[in-house]
Amino acid sequence: MSTYENWVPVFSTGTDYEADMVRDRLDDAGLPAVVLTKRDHAFNLNVGDLANVIVLVPPENVEEAREIMQQRLTDEELEKAALSADPNAPDAHSPEQQSRLDSGHDRIDFSAPDDED
């Protein structure tokens, strides 16, 4: 059984970057969120059933996630955040954690396969 089996969609789009921004916003607020993509990257489709990119959260976080997504920042708040951002700050997640967040997989192993004798 997948860890994300009962998670609830709170956002749907046809582009990866929009879903990533929503997931990152929820993550910044302390809510677990993952991106599930059904998008066919081979043909770069961004409409129709082969283009769905969905952000999922646990059932107990649905209302809070929707409230966070409804919040709007003023131009002044956005400018302040942009100017205070550190371009040299370390990544929030390790590459392995980021891959899991991007794919929704429970575990992705980037190590080389074991040699069988």
Backbone as XML, in Angstrom:
<?xml version="1.0"?>
<chain id="A" units="angstrom">
  <residue number="1" name="MET">
    <atom name="N" x="0.846" y="-1.181" z="0.000"/>
    <atom name="CA" x="0.000" y="0.000" z="0.000"/>
    <atom name="C" x="0.893" y="1.246" z="0.000"/>
  </residue>
  <residue number="2" name="SER">
    <atom name="N" x="0.564" y="2.210" z="-0.814"/>
    <atom name="CA" x="1.322" y="3.443" z="-0.910"/>
    <atom name="C" x="1.034" y="4.349" z="0.283"/>
  </residue>
  <residue number="3" name="THR">
    <atom name="N" x="2.040" y="5.074" z="0.706"/>
    <atom name="CA" x="1.879" y="6.028" z="1.796"/>
    <atom name="C" x="0.867" y="7.107" z="1.432"/>
  </residue>
  <residue number="4" name="TYR">
    <atom name="N" x="0.740" y="7.423" z="0.159"/>
    <atom name="CA" x="-0.109" y="8.525" z="-0.287"/>
    <atom name="C" x="-1.484" y="8.071" z="-0.779"/>
  </residue>
  <residue number="5" name="GLU">
    <atom name="N" x="-1.838" y="6.826" z="-0.531"/>
    <atom name="CA" x="-3.062" y="6.252" z="-1.081"/>
    <atom name="C" x="-4.320" y="7.030" z="-0.708"/>
  </residue>
  <residue number="6" name="ASN">
    <atom name="N" x="-4.423" y="7.510" z="0.525"/>
    <atom name="CA" x="-5.632" y="8.203" z="0.970"/>
    <atom name="C" x="-5.496" y="9.716" z="0.940"/>
  </residue>
  <residue number="7" name="TRP">
    <atom name="N" x="-4.399" y="10.219" z="0.393"/>
    <atom name="CA" x="-4.207" y="11.668" z="0.343"/>
    <atom name="C" x="-5.204" y="12.294" z="-0.625"/>
  </residue>
  <residue number="8" name="VAL">
    <atom name="N" x="-5.516" y="13.557" z="-0.407"/>
    <atom name="CA" x="-6.591" y="14.250" z="-1.118"/>
    <atom name="C" x="-6.010" y="15.323" z="-2.045"/>
  </residue>
  <residue number="9" name="PRO">
    <atom name="N" x="-6.498" y="15.376" z="-3.290"/>
    <atom name="CA" x="-6.054" y="16.437" z="-4.191"/>
    <atom name="C" x="-6.591" y="17.794" z="-3.721"/>
  </residue>
  <residue number="10" name="VAL">
    <atom name="N" x="-5.701" y="18.803" z="-3.693"/>
    <atom name="CA" x="-6.132" y="20.152" z="-3.329"/>
    <atom name="C" x="-5.838" y="21.159" z="-4.434"/>
  </residue>
  <residue number="11" name="PHE">
    <atom name="N" x="-5.098" y="20.720" z="-5.449"/>
    <atom name="CA" x="-4.762" y="21.614" z="-6.558"/>
    <atom name="C" x="-4.471" y="20.771" z="-7.790"/>
  </residue>
  <residue number="12" name="SER">
    <atom name="N" x="-4.923" y="21.243" z="-8.935"/>
    <atom name="CA" x="-4.687" y="20.543" z="-10.188"/>
    <atom name="C" x="-4.332" y="21.566" z="-11.253"/>
  </residue>
  <residue number="13" name="THR">
    <atom name="N" x="-3.374" y="21.212" z="-12.096"/>
    <atom name="CA" x="-2.918" y="22.110" z="-13.152"/>
    <atom name="C" x="-2.379" y="21.285" z="-14.311"/>
  </residue>
  <residue number="14" name="GLY">
    <atom name="N" x="-1.992" y="21.950" z="-15.370"/>
    <atom name="CA" x="-1.390" y="21.272" z="-16.509"/>
    <atom name="C" x="0.105" y="21.500" z="-16.582"/>
  </residue>
  <residue number="15" name="THR">
    <atom name="N" x="0.669" y="22.214" z="-15.586"/>
    <atom name="CA" x="2.095" y="22.504" z="-15.624"/>
    <atom name="C" x="2.777" y="22.069" z="-14.330"/>
  </residue>
  <residue number="16" name="ASP">
    <atom name="N" x="3.963" y="21.514" z="-14.474"/>
    <atom name="CA" x="4.733" y="21.064" z="-13.315"/>
    <atom name="C" x="5.098" y="22.215" z="-12.391"/>
  </residue>
  <residue number="17" name="TYR">
    <atom name="N" x="5.514" y="23.345" z="-12.962"/>
    <atom name="CA" x="6.022" y="24.427" z="-12.121"/>
    <atom name="C" x="4.938" y="25.019" z="-11.229"/>
  </residue>
  <residue number="18" name="GLU">
    <atom name="N" x="3.686" y="25.075" z="-11.723"/>
    <atom name="CA" x="2.603" y="25.581" z="-10.872"/>
    <atom name="C" x="2.370" y="24.646" z="-9.695"/>
  </residue>
  <residue number="19" name="ALA">
    <atom name="N" x="2.353" y="23.350" z="-9.963"/>
    <atom name="CA" x="2.166" y="22.375" z="-8.890"/>
    <atom name="C" x="3.318" y="22.432" z="-7.910"/>
  </residue>
  <residue number="20" name="ASP">
    <atom name="N" x="4.545" y="22.594" z="-8.413"/>
    <atom name="CA" x="5.710" y="22.697" z="-7.535"/>
    <atom name="C" x="5.622" y="23.930" z="-6.642"/>
  </residue>
  <residue number="21" name="MET">
    <atom name="N" x="5.143" y="25.045" z="-7.185"/>
    <atom name="CA" x="5.007" y="26.267" z="-6.376"/>
    <atom name="C" x="3.982" y="26.072" z="-5.259"/>
  </residue>
  <residue number="22" name="VAL">
    <atom name="N" x="2.860" y="25.423" z="-5.585"/>
    <atom name="CA" x="1.836" y="25.172" z="-4.568"/>
    <atom name="C" x="2.377" y="24.220" z="-3.509"/>
  </residue>
  <residue number="23" name="ARG">
    <atom name="N" x="3.026" y="23.140" z="-3.942"/>
    <atom name="CA" x="3.617" y="22.199" z="-3.001"/>
    <atom name="C" x="4.635" y="22.883" z="-2.100"/>
  </residue>
  <residue number="24" name="ASP">
    <atom name="N" x="5.487" y="23.732" z="-2.678"/>
    <atom name="CA" x="6.490" y="24.452" z="-1.894"/>
    <atom name="C" x="5.838" y="25.408" z="-0.898"/>
  </residue>
  <residue number="25" name="ARG">
    <atom name="N" x="4.764" y="26.060" z="-1.303"/>
    <atom name="CA" x="4.054" y="26.981" z="-0.397"/>
    <atom name="C" x="3.479" y="26.214" z="0.787"/>
  </residue>
  <residue number="26" name="LEU">
    <atom name="N" x="2.890" y="25.060" z="0.523"/>
    <atom name="CA" x="2.339" y="24.234" z="1.604"/>
    <atom name="C" x="3.454" y="23.704" z="2.496"/>
  </residue>
  <residue number="27" name="ASP">
    <atom name="N" x="4.560" y="23.303" z="1.879"/>
    <atom name="CA" x="5.715" y="22.823" z="2.627"/>
    <atom name="C" x="6.256" y="23.925" z="3.537"/>
  </residue>
  <residue number="28" name="ASP">
    <atom name="N" x="6.345" y="25.158" z="3.026"/>
    <atom name="CA" x="6.808" y="26.292" z="3.834"/>
    <atom name="C" x="5.898" y="26.541" z="5.028"/>
  </residue>
  <residue number="29" name="ALA">
    <atom name="N" x="4.619" y="26.214" z="4.872"/>
    <atom name="CA" x="3.654" y="26.398" z="5.959"/>
    <atom name="C" x="3.653" y="25.212" z="6.923"/>
  </residue>
  <residue number="30" name="GLY">
    <atom name="N" x="4.496" y="24.216" z="6.648"/>
    <atom name="CA" x="4.598" y="23.066" z="7.535"/>
    <atom name="C" x="3.639" y="21.934" z="7.231"/>
  </residue>
  <residue number="31" name="LEU">
    <atom name="N" x="2.996" y="21.999" z="6.074"/>
    <atom name="CA" x="2.056" y="20.934" z="5.692"/>
    <atom name="C" x="2.731" y="19.967" z="4.726"/>
  </residue>
  <residue number="32" name="PRO">
    <atom name="N" x="2.559" y="18.671" z="4.958"/>
    <atom name="CA" x="3.095" y="17.697" z="4.000"/>
    <atom name="C" x="2.293" y="17.761" z="2.699"/>
  </residue>
  <residue number="33" name="ALA">
    <atom name="N" x="2.988" y="17.747" z="1.583"/>
    <atom name="CA" x="2.331" y="17.788" z="0.277"/>
    <atom name="C" x="3.248" y="17.123" z="-0.742"/>
  </residue>
  <residue number="34" name="VAL">
    <atom name="N" x="2.646" y="16.458" z="-1.717"/>
    <atom name="CA" x="3.408" y="15.837" z="-2.803"/>
    <atom name="C" x="2.746" y="16.175" z="-4.136"/>
  </residue>
  <residue number="35" name="VAL">
    <atom name="N" x="3.549" y="16.084" z="-5.183"/>
    <atom name="CA" x="3.057" y="16.317" z="-6.537"/>
    <atom name="C" x="2.921" y="14.969" z="-7.230"/>
  </residue>
  <residue number="36" name="LEU">
    <atom name="N" x="1.756" y="14.725" z="-7.792"/>
    <atom name="CA" x="1.515" y="13.531" z="-8.593"/>
    <atom name="C" x="1.290" y="14.003" z="-10.020"/>
  </residue>
  <residue number="37" name="THR">
    <atom name="N" x="2.134" y="13.553" z="-10.925"/>
    <atom name="CA" x="1.979" y="13.985" z="-12.308"/>
    <atom name="C" x="1.533" y="12.831" z="-13.184"/>
  </residue>
  <residue number="38" name="LYS">
    <atom name="N" x="0.568" y="13.106" z="-14.007"/>
    <atom name="CA" x="0.128" y="12.166" z="-15.035"/>
    <atom name="C" x="0.531" y="12.726" z="-16.400"/>
  </residue>
  <residue number="39" name="ARG">
    <atom name="N" x="1.296" y="13.783" z="-16.361"/>
    <atom name="CA" x="1.672" y="14.509" z="-17.570"/>
    <atom name="C" x="2.581" y="13.668" z="-18.452"/>
  </residue>
  <residue number="40" name="ASP">
    <atom name="N" x="2.297" y="13.654" z="-19.729"/>
    <atom name="CA" x="3.119" y="12.952" z="-20.701"/>
    <atom name="C" x="4.212" y="13.899" z="-21.166"/>
  </residue>
  <residue number="41" name="HIS">
    <atom name="N" x="5.403" y="13.797" z="-20.553"/>
    <atom name="CA" x="6.492" y="14.701" z="-20.860"/>
    <atom name="C" x="7.113" y="14.435" z="-22.232"/>
  </residue>
  <residue number="42" name="ALA">
    <atom name="N" x="6.907" y="13.255" z="-22.761"/>
    <atom name="CA" x="7.490" y="12.932" z="-24.062"/>
    <atom name="C" x="6.897" y="13.807" z="-25.161"/>
  </residue>
  <residue number="43" name="PHE">
    <atom name="N" x="5.616" y="14.132" z="-25.025"/>
    <atom name="CA" x="4.946" y="14.946" z="-26.034"/>
    <atom name="C" x="4.687" y="16.365" z="-25.547"/>
  </residue>
  <residue number="44" name="ASN">
    <atom name="N" x="5.099" y="16.663" z="-24.305"/>
    <atom name="CA" x="4.947" y="17.987" z="-23.711"/>
    <atom name="C" x="3.509" y="18.490" z="-23.777"/>
  </residue>
  <residue number="45" name="LEU">
    <atom name="N" x="2.577" y="17.602" z="-23.488"/>
    <atom name="CA" x="1.167" y="17.987" z="-23.470"/>
    <atom name="C" x="0.863" y="18.780" z="-22.210"/>
  </residue>
  <residue number="46" name="ASN">
    <atom name="N" x="0.054" y="19.817" z="-22.335"/>
    <atom name="CA" x="-0.353" y="20.560" z="-21.152"/>
    <atom name="C" x="-1.856" y="20.804" z="-21.101"/>
  </residue>
  <residue number="47" name="VAL">
    <atom name="N" x="-2.610" y="19.986" z="-21.828"/>
    <atom name="CA" x="-4.072" y="20.007" z="-21.764"/>
    <atom name="C" x="-4.581" y="18.573" z="-21.797"/>
  </residue>
  <residue number="48" name="GLY">
    <atom name="N" x="-5.772" y="18.358" z="-21.286"/>
    <atom name="CA" x="-6.389" y="17.040" z="-21.348"/>
    <atom name="C" x="-5.949" y="16.108" z="-20.239"/>
  </residue>
  <residue number="49" name="ASP">
    <atom name="N" x="-6.421" y="14.869" z="-20.321"/>
    <atom name="CA" x="-6.179" y="13.875" z="-19.281"/>
    <atom name="C" x="-4.715" y="13.488" z="-19.135"/>
  </residue>
  <residue number="50" name="LEU">
    <atom name="N" x="-3.919" y="13.645" z="-20.169"/>
    <atom name="CA" x="-2.506" y="13.281" z="-20.090"/>
    <atom name="C" x="-1.649" y="14.418" z="-19.557"/>
  </residue>
  <residue number="51" name="ALA">
    <atom name="N" x="-2.275" y="15.487" z="-19.067"/>
    <atom name="CA" x="-1.517" y="16.641" z="-18.599"/>
    <atom name="C" x="-1.753" y="16.948" z="-17.124"/>
  </residue>
  <residue number="52" name="ASN">
    <atom name="N" x="-2.528" y="16.135" z="-16.425"/>
    <atom name="CA" x="-2.853" y="16.438" z="-15.037"/>
    <atom name="C" x="-1.633" y="16.375" z="-14.128"/>
  </residue>
  <residue number="53" name="VAL">
    <atom name="N" x="-1.427" y="17.450" z="-13.392"/>
    <atom name="CA" x="-0.415" y="17.510" z="-12.351"/>
    <atom name="C" x="-1.172" y="17.933" z="-11.097"/>
  </residue>
  <residue number="54" name="ILE">
    <atom name="N" x="-1.131" y="17.079" z="-10.074"/>
    <atom name="CA" x="-1.984" y="17.261" z="-8.902"/>
    <atom name="C" x="-1.128" y="17.386" z="-7.649"/>
  </residue>
  <residue number="55" name="VAL">
    <atom name="N" x="-1.546" y="18.279" z="-6.750"/>
    <atom name="CA" x="-0.913" y="18.387" z="-5.442"/>
    <atom name="C" x="-1.827" y="17.698" z="-4.437"/>
  </residue>
  <residue number="56" name="LEU">
    <atom name="N" x="-1.249" y="16.762" z="-3.677"/>
    <atom name="CA" x="-1.999" y="15.983" z="-2.693"/>
    <atom name="C" x="-1.524" y="16.314" z="-1.281"/>
  </residue>
  <residue number="57" name="VAL">
    <atom name="N" x="-2.467" y="16.287" z="-0.328"/>
    <atom name="CA" x="-2.135" y="16.454" z="1.087"/>
    <atom name="C" x="-2.880" y="15.384" z="1.877"/>
  </residue>
  <residue number="58" name="PRO">
    <atom name="N" x="-2.438" y="15.089" z="3.097"/>
    <atom name="CA" x="-3.172" y="14.133" z="3.930"/>
    <atom name="C" x="-4.578" y="14.652" z="4.223"/>
  </residue>
  <residue number="59" name="PRO">
    <atom name="N" x="-5.541" y="13.754" z="4.421"/>
    <atom name="CA" x="-6.928" y="14.171" z="4.646"/>
    <atom name="C" x="-7.093" y="15.164" z="5.794"/>
  </residue>
  <residue number="60" name="GLU">
    <atom name="N" x="-6.296" y="15.001" z="6.843"/>
    <atom name="CA" x="-6.439" y="15.887" z="8.002"/>
    <atom name="C" x="-5.905" y="17.300" z="7.742"/>
  </residue>
  <residue number="61" name="ASN">
    <atom name="N" x="-5.238" y="17.519" z="6.614"/>
    <atom name="CA" x="-4.676" y="18.839" z="6.303"/>
    <atom name="C" x="-5.388" y="19.553" z="5.163"/>
  </residue>
  <residue number="62" name="VAL">
    <atom name="N" x="-6.473" y="18.992" z="4.660"/>
    <atom name="CA" x="-7.141" y="19.545" z="3.477"/>
    <atom name="C" x="-7.625" y="20.971" z="3.714"/>
  </residue>
  <residue number="63" name="GLU">
    <atom name="N" x="-8.358" y="21.205" z="4.791"/>
    <atom name="CA" x="-8.908" y="22.538" z="5.034"/>
    <atom name="C" x="-7.812" y="23.573" z="5.212"/>
  </residue>
  <residue number="64" name="GLU">
    <atom name="N" x="-6.788" y="23.240" z="5.990"/>
    <atom name="CA" x="-5.687" y="24.176" z="6.207"/>
    <atom name="C" x="-4.954" y="24.465" z="4.902"/>
  </residue>
  <residue number="65" name="ALA">
    <atom name="N" x="-4.766" y="23.439" z="4.074"/>
    <atom name="CA" x="-4.099" y="23.630" z="2.782"/>
    <atom name="C" x="-4.914" y="24.565" z="1.898"/>
  </residue>
  <residue number="66" name="ARG">
    <atom name="N" x="-6.210" y="24.392" z="1.872"/>
    <atom name="CA" x="-7.066" y="25.256" z="1.045"/>
    <atom name="C" x="-7.059" y="26.692" z="1.561"/>
  </residue>
  <residue number="67" name="GLU">
    <atom name="N" x="-7.024" y="26.848" z="2.871"/>
    <atom name="CA" x="-6.939" y="28.198" z="3.439"/>
    <atom name="C" x="-5.625" y="28.864" z="3.050"/>
  </residue>
  <residue number="68" name="ILE">
    <atom name="N" x="-4.530" y="28.135" z="3.121"/>
    <atom name="CA" x="-3.222" y="28.686" z="2.752"/>
    <atom name="C" x="-3.210" y="29.090" z="1.287"/>
  </residue>
  <residue number="69" name="MET">
    <atom name="N" x="-3.791" y="28.267" z="0.438"/>
    <atom name="CA" x="-3.796" y="28.571" z="-0.996"/>
    <atom name="C" x="-4.686" y="29.772" z="-1.317"/>
  </residue>
  <residue number="70" name="GLN">
    <atom name="N" x="-5.630" y="30.100" z="-0.450"/>
    <atom name="CA" x="-6.496" y="31.257" z="-0.662"/>
    <atom name="C" x="-5.837" y="32.569" z="-0.235"/>
  </residue>
  <residue number="71" name="GLN">
    <atom name="N" x="-4.793" y="32.482" z="0.576"/>
    <atom name="CA" x="-4.113" y="33.684" z="1.057"/>
    <atom name="C" x="-3.418" y="34.379" z="-0.107"/>
  </residue>
  <residue number="72" name="ARG">
    <atom name="N" x="-3.565" y="35.682" z="-0.160"/>
    <atom name="CA" x="-2.922" y="36.474" z="-1.209"/>
    <atom name="C" x="-1.932" y="37.437" z="-0.567"/>
  </residue>
  <residue number="73" name="LEU">
    <atom name="N" x="-0.773" y="37.520" z="-1.146"/>
    <atom name="CA" x="0.250" y="38.436" z="-0.661"/>
    <atom name="C" x="0.163" y="39.746" z="-1.436"/>
  </residue>
  <residue number="74" name="THR">
    <atom name="N" x="0.428" y="40.834" z="-0.738"/>
    <atom name="CA" x="0.452" y="42.129" z="-1.408"/>
    <atom name="C" x="1.749" y="42.254" z="-2.192"/>
  </residue>
  <residue number="75" name="ASP">
    <atom name="N" x="1.799" y="43.242" z="-3.081"/>
    <atom name="CA" x="3.023" y="43.490" z="-3.839"/>
    <atom name="C" x="4.179" y="43.827" z="-2.902"/>
  </residue>
  <residue number="76" name="GLU">
    <atom name="N" x="3.878" y="44.553" z="-1.830"/>
    <atom name="CA" x="4.913" y="44.918" z="-0.872"/>
    <atom name="C" x="5.463" y="43.675" z="-0.170"/>
  </residue>
  <residue number="77" name="GLU">
    <atom name="N" x="4.584" y="42.752" z="0.214"/>
    <atom name="CA" x="5.024" y="41.512" z="0.865"/>
    <atom name="C" x="5.876" y="40.666" z="-0.086"/>
  </residue>
  <residue number="78" name="LEU">
    <atom name="N" x="5.465" y="40.595" z="-1.332"/>
    <atom name="CA" x="6.230" y="39.836" z="-2.318"/>
    <atom name="C" x="7.597" y="40.468" z="-2.559"/>
  </residue>
  <residue number="79" name="GLU">
    <atom name="N" x="7.633" y="41.794" z="-2.655"/>
    <atom name="CA" x="8.906" y="42.476" z="-2.874"/>
    <atom name="C" x="9.834" y="42.279" z="-1.675"/>
  </residue>
  <residue number="80" name="LYS">
    <atom name="N" x="9.288" y="42.399" z="-0.470"/>
    <atom name="CA" x="10.095" y="42.213" z="0.742"/>
    <atom name="C" x="10.683" y="40.793" z="0.779"/>
  </residue>
  <residue number="81" name="ALA">
    <atom name="N" x="9.867" y="39.800" z="0.457"/>
    <atom name="CA" x="10.329" y="38.411" z="0.454"/>
    <atom name="C" x="11.412" y="38.207" z="-0.606"/>
  </residue>
  <residue number="82" name="ALA">
    <atom name="N" x="11.209" y="38.784" z="-1.774"/>
    <atom name="CA" x="12.187" y="38.617" z="-2.853"/>
    <atom name="C" x="13.515" y="39.270" z="-2.501"/>
  </residue>
  <residue number="83" name="LEU">
    <atom name="N" x="13.460" y="40.446" z="-1.912"/>
    <atom name="CA" x="14.685" y="41.163" z="-1.580"/>
    <atom name="C" x="15.424" y="40.549" z="-0.399"/>
  </residue>
  <residue number="84" name="SER">
    <atom name="N" x="14.688" y="39.855" z="0.475"/>
    <atom name="CA" x="15.341" y="39.260" z="1.645"/>
    <atom name="C" x="15.802" y="37.816" z="1.392"/>
  </residue>
  <residue number="85" name="ALA">
    <atom name="N" x="15.453" y="37.276" z="0.232"/>
    <atom name="CA" x="15.841" y="35.895" z="-0.077"/>
    <atom name="C" x="17.353" y="35.798" z="-0.275"/>
  </residue>
  <residue number="86" name="ASP">
    <atom name="N" x="17.914" y="34.744" z="0.235"/>
    <atom name="CA" x="19.357" y="34.509" z="0.108"/>
    <atom name="C" x="19.594" y="33.553" z="-1.061"/>
  </residue>
  <residue number="87" name="PRO">
    <atom name="N" x="20.171" y="34.052" z="-2.158"/>
    <atom name="CA" x="20.387" y="33.163" z="-3.310"/>
    <atom name="C" x="21.406" y="32.067" z="-3.033"/>
  </residue>
  <residue number="88" name="ASN">
    <atom name="N" x="22.186" y="32.224" z="-1.965"/>
    <atom name="CA" x="23.192" y="31.218" z="-1.619"/>
    <atom name="C" x="22.731" y="30.295" z="-0.496"/>
  </residue>
  <residue number="89" name="ALA">
    <atom name="N" x="21.461" y="30.381" z="-0.130"/>
    <atom name="CA" x="20.935" y="29.539" z="0.947"/>
    <atom name="C" x="20.969" y="28.072" z="0.517"/>
  </residue>
  <residue number="90" name="PRO">
    <atom name="N" x="21.197" y="27.175" z="1.466"/>
    <atom name="CA" x="21.195" y="25.750" z="1.111"/>
    <atom name="C" x="19.790" y="25.299" z="0.712"/>
  </residue>
  <residue number="91" name="ASP">
    <atom name="N" x="19.726" y="24.244" z="-0.069"/>
    <atom name="CA" x="18.439" y="23.688" z="-0.469"/>
    <atom name="C" x="17.660" y="23.240" z="0.758"/>
  </residue>
  <residue number="92" name="ALA">
    <atom name="N" x="16.352" y="23.372" z="0.692"/>
    <atom name="CA" x="15.500" y="22.976" z="1.812"/>
    <atom name="C" x="15.469" y="21.462" z="1.992"/>
  </residue>
  <residue number="93" name="HIS">
    <atom name="N" x="15.658" y="20.725" z="0.891"/>
    <atom name="CA" x="15.578" y="19.268" z="0.926"/>
    <atom name="C" x="16.789" y="18.673" z="0.224"/>
  </residue>
  <residue number="94" name="SER">
    <atom name="N" x="17.155" y="17.469" z="0.640"/>
    <atom name="CA" x="18.215" y="16.752" z="-0.061"/>
    <atom name="C" x="17.693" y="16.348" z="-1.440"/>
  </residue>
  <residue number="95" name="PRO">
    <atom name="N" x="18.574" y="16.019" z="-2.377"/>
    <atom name="CA" x="18.094" y="15.583" z="-3.699"/>
    <atom name="C" x="17.135" y="14.390" z="-3.612"/>
  </residue>
  <residue number="96" name="GLU">
    <atom name="N" x="17.399" y="13.461" z="-2.699"/>
    <atom name="CA" x="16.504" y="12.314" z="-2.549"/>
    <atom name="C" x="15.133" y="12.744" z="-2.046"/>
  </residue>
  <residue number="97" name="GLN">
    <atom name="N" x="15.105" y="13.624" z="-1.035"/>
    <atom name="CA" x="13.825" y="14.118" z="-0.522"/>
    <atom name="C" x="13.079" y="14.889" z="-1.610"/>
  </residue>
  <residue number="98" name="GLN">
    <atom name="N" x="13.791" y="15.711" z="-2.370"/>
    <atom name="CA" x="13.159" y="16.491" z="-3.425"/>
    <atom name="C" x="12.544" y="15.582" z="-4.483"/>
  </residue>
  <residue number="99" name="SER">
    <atom name="N" x="13.243" y="14.504" z="-4.834"/>
    <atom name="CA" x="12.699" y="13.563" z="-5.815"/>
    <atom name="C" x="11.431" y="12.917" z="-5.312"/>
  </residue>
  <residue number="100" name="ARG">
    <atom name="N" x="11.406" y="12.577" z="-4.038"/>
    <atom name="CA" x="10.192" y="11.988" z="-3.475"/>
    <atom name="C" x="9.053" y="12.993" z="-3.483"/>
  </residue>
  <residue number="101" name="LEU">
    <atom name="N" x="9.332" y="14.238" z="-3.157"/>
    <atom name="CA" x="8.295" y="15.262" z="-3.178"/>
    <atom name="C" x="7.775" y="15.482" z="-4.588"/>
  </residue>
  <residue number="102" name="ASP">
    <atom name="N" x="8.676" y="15.447" z="-5.571"/>
    <atom name="CA" x="8.281" y="15.672" z="-6.950"/>
    <atom name="C" x="7.503" y="14.512" z="-7.545"/>
  </residue>
  <residue number="103" name="SER">
    <atom name="N" x="7.764" y="13.305" z="-7.078"/>
    <atom name="CA" x="7.170" y="12.139" z="-7.721"/>
    <atom name="C" x="6.081" y="11.470" z="-6.909"/>
  </residue>
  <residue number="104" name="GLY">
    <atom name="N" x="6.091" y="11.676" z="-5.594"/>
    <atom name="CA" x="5.121" y="10.994" z="-4.748"/>
    <atom name="C" x="5.528" y="9.577" z="-4.417"/>
  </residue>
  <residue number="105" name="HIS">
    <atom name="N" x="6.714" y="9.134" z="-4.828"/>
    <atom name="CA" x="7.169" y="7.788" z="-4.503"/>
    <atom name="C" x="7.617" y="7.715" z="-3.054"/>
  </residue>
  <residue number="106" name="ASP">
    <atom name="N" x="7.325" y="6.609" z="-2.420"/>
    <atom name="CA" x="7.728" y="6.426" z="-1.022"/>
    <atom name="C" x="9.239" y="6.432" z="-0.873"/>
  </residue>
  <residue number="107" name="ARG">
    <atom name="N" x="9.910" y="5.783" z="-1.793"/>
    <atom name="CA" x="11.370" y="5.679" z="-1.678"/>
    <atom name="C" x="11.964" y="5.552" z="-3.068"/>
  </residue>
  <residue number="108" name="ILE">
    <atom name="N" x="12.914" y="6.387" z="-3.330"/>
    <atom name="CA" x="13.636" y="6.298" z="-4.590"/>
    <atom name="C" x="15.099" y="6.049" z="-4.243"/>
  </residue>
  <residue number="109" name="ASP">
    <atom name="N" x="15.661" y="5.008" z="-4.810"/>
    <atom name="CA" x="17.026" y="4.637" z="-4.499"/>
    <atom name="C" x="17.913" y="4.958" z="-5.695"/>
  </residue>
  <residue number="110" name="PHE">
    <atom name="N" x="18.829" y="5.922" z="-5.503"/>
    <atom name="CA" x="19.717" y="6.337" z="-6.580"/>
    <atom name="C" x="21.031" y="5.573" z="-6.581"/>
  </residue>
  <residue number="111" name="SER">
    <atom name="N" x="21.188" y="4.636" z="-5.676"/>
    <atom name="CA" x="22.449" y="3.902" z="-5.605"/>
    <atom name="C" x="22.542" y="2.880" z="-6.738"/>
  </residue>
  <residue number="112" name="ALA">
    <atom name="N" x="23.780" y="2.482" z="-7.027"/>
    <atom name="CA" x="24.007" y="1.491" z="-8.070"/>
    <atom name="C" x="23.472" y="0.135" z="-7.614"/>
  </residue>
  <residue number="113" name="PRO">
    <atom name="N" x="22.969" y="-0.668" z="-8.525"/>
    <atom name="CA" x="22.480" y="-1.986" z="-8.129"/>
    <atom name="C" x="23.611" y="-2.867" z="-7.626"/>
  </residue>
  <residue number="114" name="ASP">
    <atom name="N" x="23.276" y="-3.779" z="-6.744"/>
    <atom name="CA" x="24.272" y="-4.721" z="-6.219"/>
    <atom name="C" x="24.689" y="-5.685" z="-7.329"/>
  </residue>
  <residue number="115" name="ASP">
    <atom name="N" x="25.978" y="-5.964" z="-7.373"/>
    <atom name="CA" x="26.482" y="-6.949" z="-8.328"/>
    <atom name="C" x="26.181" y="-8.341" z="-7.819"/>
  </residue>
  <residue number="116" name="GLU">
    <atom name="N" x="25.601" y="-9.146" z="-8.677"/>
    <atom name="CA" x="25.335" y="-10.539" z="-8.298"/>
    <atom name="C" x="26.405" y="-11.421" z="-8.897"/>
  </residue>
  <residue number="117" name="ASP">
    <atom name="N" x="26.990" y="-12.269" z="-8.077"/>
    <atom name="CA" x="28.053" y="-13.182" z="-8.565"/>
    <atom name="C" x="27.470" y="-14.415" z="-9.188"/>
  </residue>
</chain>
